[in-house]
């Protein structure tokens, strides 16, 4: 897909549609430092250890280090142009907190993921406080990597995360398919927006790996459920590294979270 509206128009319409598409949002230098960190995170097993610790916290310890301890990942979590965008009243407003970051590299020909949303609320009951996911496609998207499809406006429908799982990755009326983006592109979504990762059609499989770093943020004013049992450690790293350089005082404050209770795999969308 091409021809996205300019950012001002997208932000104005965010309440209605629930997503923004930002081609080439990240600078090349940051992208170049992120890719080897993702490779290390996946290839050394740290990503799998982080998932195991979320699935079975009684059996598995947290990984030896977390994503925010990697230089470029920490920089990405507090990337000033993103935080400034999130501070717009149409998105999160002036006070928000970092929720989590997942980093992944999916192999060529990787499978899809059924329609779902990622808004953390147990049980799902309202959308009073917005939560945002920023999906960073550091090597961009191509049809052979598999597409992202979103259903505009679906974030206004209160439902459990897996309410549409039975639909698989099927095409839905009114969906927007995002399958062509340049390096360093970002899709910003209201976390309650239903979306799916659609596998590449068989004739196109064999493209390069699909890199995606998923960073999430929430408006303050309520207690948010964490998705990782070691969430306090993650936030402490953000504070210790002074990510955000003091311009975002609530960004890594743990007082905005409830206690951990496992409700998901801790895997990126």
DOBA-246026 format. One record per residue (C-alpha): x, y, z; residue in one letter. Coordinates in nm, 3 decimals. Layout:
REM DOBA-246026
((X,Y,Z),A) ...
***
This chain:
REM DOBA-246026
((0.000,0.000,0.000),X) ((0.119,0.352,-0.075),X) ((-0.016,0.708,-0.068),X) ((-0.064,0.747,0.308),X) ((-0.206,1.082,0.421),X) ((0.032,1.333,0.572),X) ((0.097,1.305,0.942),X) ((-0.117,1.602,1.048),X) ((-0.422,1.452,0.877),X) ((-0.353,1.106,1.020),X) ((-0.324,1.243,1.373),X) ((-0.646,1.441,1.330),X) ((-0.824,1.119,1.227),X) ((-0.659,0.893,1.484),X) ((-0.963,0.882,1.715),X) ((-1.177,0.758,1.426),X) ((-0.937,0.520,1.253),X) ((-0.702,0.413,1.533),X) ((-0.371,0.400,1.347),X) ((-0.094,0.605,1.183),X) ((0.150,0.491,0.914),X) ((0.492,0.661,0.928),X) ((0.713,0.553,0.635),X) ((1.086,0.591,0.705),X) ((1.020,0.733,1.052),X) ((1.344,0.605,1.209),X) ((1.684,0.742,1.102),X) ((1.916,0.511,0.911),X) ((2.183,0.526,1.181),X) ((1.945,0.398,1.449),X) ((1.810,0.129,1.216),X) ((2.165,0.013,1.144),X) ((2.234,-0.032,1.517),X) ((1.899,-0.197,1.590),X) ((1.928,-0.482,1.339),X) ((2.233,-0.655,1.496),X) ((2.076,-0.618,1.840),X) ((1.762,-0.795,1.717),X) ((1.980,-1.066,1.565),X) ((2.160,-1.112,1.896),X) ((1.834,-1.112,2.094),X) ((1.684,-1.385,1.876),X) ((1.990,-1.595,1.789),X) ((2.129,-1.623,2.143),X) ((1.795,-1.742,2.280),X) ((1.725,-1.434,2.493),X) ((1.393,-1.377,2.320),X) ((1.283,-1.734,2.390),X) ((1.397,-1.706,2.752),X) ((1.187,-1.392,2.790),X) ((0.883,-1.577,2.653),X) ((0.946,-1.878,2.882),X) ((0.969,-1.647,3.183),X) ((0.627,-1.503,3.092),X) ((0.466,-1.840,3.023),X) ((0.602,-2.018,3.331),X) ((0.744,-1.766,3.579),X) ((0.758,-2.035,3.848),X) ((0.997,-2.242,3.636),X) ((1.201,-1.986,3.441),X) ((1.404,-1.690,3.556),X) ((1.405,-1.366,3.357),X) ((1.668,-1.346,3.081),X) ((2.014,-1.236,3.187),X) ((1.940,-0.896,3.037),X) ((1.635,-0.721,2.901),X) ((1.579,-0.537,2.574),X) ((1.625,-0.190,2.724),X) ((1.980,-0.281,2.827),X) ((2.076,-0.297,2.460),X) ((2.193,0.048,2.352),X) ((1.982,0.101,2.042),X) ((1.671,-0.067,2.185),X) ((1.683,0.166,2.483),X) ((1.723,0.462,2.251),X) ((1.425,0.342,2.047),X) ((1.203,0.309,2.355),X) ((1.262,0.677,2.434),X) ((1.297,0.805,2.077),X) ((1.208,1.173,2.113),X) ((1.014,1.218,1.784),X) ((0.792,0.923,1.881),X) ((0.734,1.047,2.236),X) ((0.654,1.395,2.107),X) ((0.401,1.242,1.868),X) ((0.244,1.035,2.147),X) ((0.208,1.346,2.362),X) ((-0.044,1.490,2.117),X) ((-0.388,1.511,2.280),X) ((-0.529,1.294,2.000),X) ((-0.307,1.003,2.111),X) ((-0.186,0.978,2.474),X) ((-0.157,1.338,2.586),X) ((0.114,1.490,2.803),X) ((0.149,1.214,3.067),X) ((0.218,0.855,2.972),X) ((0.423,0.555,3.080),X) ((0.626,0.294,2.892),X) ((0.453,-0.044,2.908),X) ((0.675,-0.298,2.731),X) ((0.896,-0.371,2.435),X) ((0.917,-0.693,2.232),X) ((1.182,-0.756,1.967),X) ((1.152,-1.022,1.699),X) ((1.295,-1.147,1.371),X) ((1.064,-1.382,1.185),X) ((1.211,-1.613,0.920),X) ((1.119,-1.590,0.551),X) ((0.791,-1.767,0.487),X) ((0.687,-1.735,0.852),X) ((0.326,-1.798,0.946),X) ((0.054,-1.549,1.024),X) ((-0.125,-1.455,1.344),X) ((-0.504,-1.445,1.376),X) ((-0.704,-1.127,1.419),X) ((-0.657,-0.989,1.769),X) ((-0.591,-0.673,1.965),X) ((-0.337,-0.596,2.239),X) ((-0.517,-0.363,2.480),X) ((-0.430,-0.467,2.836),X) ((-0.744,-0.471,3.053),X) ((-0.881,-0.762,3.255),X) ((-1.166,-0.805,3.188),X) ((-1.213,-0.580,2.887),X) ((-1.472,-0.319,2.986),X) ((-1.398,0.026,2.836),X) ((-1.153,0.238,2.638),X) ((-1.137,0.535,2.874),X) ((-0.756,0.537,2.892),X) ((-0.570,0.491,2.562),X) ((-0.283,0.250,2.515),X) ((-0.061,0.273,2.207),X) ((0.154,0.019,2.026),X) ((0.433,0.142,1.798),X) ((0.531,-0.132,1.554),X) ((0.877,-0.056,1.418),X) ((0.958,-0.240,1.094),X) ((1.327,-0.166,1.083),X) ((1.383,-0.339,0.748),X) ((1.048,-0.221,0.619),X) ((0.777,-0.447,0.479),X) ((0.748,-0.623,0.144),X) ((0.475,-0.859,0.026),X) ((0.719,-1.151,0.049),X) ((0.774,-1.080,0.422),X) ((0.407,-1.102,0.511),X) ((0.166,-0.813,0.560),X) ((0.004,-0.627,0.846),X) ((-0.371,-0.577,0.810),X) ((-0.570,-0.345,1.038),X) ((-0.941,-0.279,1.068),X) ((-0.995,0.095,1.105),X) ((-1.229,0.194,1.386),X) ((-1.229,-0.146,1.553),X) ((-1.052,-0.002,1.860),X) ((-1.386,0.147,1.962),X) ((-1.539,-0.199,1.995),X) ((-1.490,-0.340,2.346),X) ((-1.401,-0.707,2.319),X) ((-1.152,-0.957,2.456),X) ((-0.818,-0.976,2.277),X) ((-0.895,-1.311,2.113),X) ((-1.260,-1.240,2.026),X) ((-1.183,-1.262,1.654),X) ((-0.929,-1.545,1.666),X) ((-1.179,-1.776,1.497),X) ((-1.150,-1.563,1.183),X) ((-0.787,-1.660,1.138),X) ((-0.611,-1.417,0.904),X) ((-0.898,-1.394,0.658),X) ((-0.961,-1.068,0.471),X) ((-1.229,-0.851,0.633),X) ((-1.447,-0.582,0.473),X) ((-1.297,-0.238,0.528),X) ((-0.952,-0.361,0.629),X) ((-0.635,-0.174,0.535),X) ((-0.346,-0.388,0.413),X) ((0.003,-0.259,0.487),X) ((0.257,-0.466,0.296),X) ((0.502,-0.219,0.144),X) ((0.703,0.013,0.367),X) ((1.061,0.142,0.341),X) ((1.333,0.071,0.594),X) ((1.279,0.229,0.934),X) ((0.900,0.259,0.908),X) ((0.662,0.264,1.203),X) ((0.292,0.188,1.239),X) ((0.136,0.349,1.547),X) ((-0.188,0.187,1.662),X) ((-0.439,0.224,1.940),X) ((-0.371,-0.103,2.120),X) ((-0.739,-0.202,2.098),X) ((-0.731,-0.191,1.717),X) ((-0.791,-0.537,1.572),X) ((-0.509,-0.644,1.341),X) ((-0.353,-0.953,1.192),X) ((-0.016,-1.064,1.065),X) ((-0.086,-1.229,0.731),X) ((0.164,-1.476,0.588),X) ((0.302,-1.407,0.243),X) ((0.118,-1.586,-0.042),X) ((0.296,-1.907,-0.135),X) ((0.444,-1.781,-0.466),X) ((0.605,-1.487,-0.283),X) ((0.753,-1.675,0.010),X) ((1.128,-1.663,0.040),X) ((1.177,-1.293,0.101),X) ((1.408,-1.163,0.372),X) ((1.341,-1.194,0.744),X) ((1.069,-0.977,0.895),X) ((1.213,-0.755,1.168),X) ((0.964,-0.597,1.405),X) ((1.012,-0.420,1.737),X) ((0.691,-0.355,1.924),X) ((0.698,-0.077,2.187),X) ((0.394,0.013,2.393),X) ((0.292,0.315,2.603),X) ((-0.014,0.404,2.816),X) ((-0.180,0.720,2.940),X) ((-0.139,0.763,3.313),X) ((-0.432,0.787,3.552),X) ((-0.516,0.421,3.599),X) ((-0.325,0.106,3.701),X) ((-0.215,-0.095,3.398),X) ((-0.164,-0.474,3.399),X) ((0.200,-0.564,3.319),X) ((0.271,-0.834,3.060),X) ((0.605,-0.953,3.200),X) ((0.665,-1.086,3.551),X) ((0.995,-0.894,3.563),X) ((0.834,-0.565,3.461),X) ((0.982,-0.377,3.757),X) ((1.331,-0.472,3.640),X) ((1.256,-0.340,3.291),X) ((1.134,-0.005,3.422),X) ((1.431,0.020,3.657),X) ((1.667,-0.017,3.359),X) ((1.490,0.271,3.187),X) ((1.537,0.490,3.495),X) ((1.898,0.384,3.551),X) ((1.989,0.459,3.190),X) ((1.802,0.790,3.209),X) ((1.622,0.704,2.888),X) ((1.422,1.006,2.783),X) ((1.683,1.227,2.954),X) ((1.440,1.354,3.214),X) ((1.201,1.512,2.965),X) ((0.935,1.247,3.030),X) ((0.922,1.208,3.410),X) ((0.653,0.938,3.416),X) ((0.800,0.728,3.135),X) ((0.945,0.455,3.358),X) ((0.753,0.513,3.683),X) ((0.630,0.183,3.828),X) ((0.347,0.341,4.029),X) ((0.126,0.325,3.720),X) ((0.106,-0.056,3.723),X) ((-0.093,-0.321,3.901),X) ((0.053,-0.656,4.005),X) ((0.149,-0.907,3.737),X) ((-0.092,-1.182,3.639),X) ((-0.016,-1.395,3.333),X) ((-0.273,-1.337,3.059),X) ((-0.064,-1.371,2.744),X) ((0.254,-1.525,2.606),X) ((0.454,-1.206,2.607),X) ((0.509,-1.250,2.234),X) ((0.494,-0.965,1.983),X) ((0.202,-0.928,1.745),X) 
***
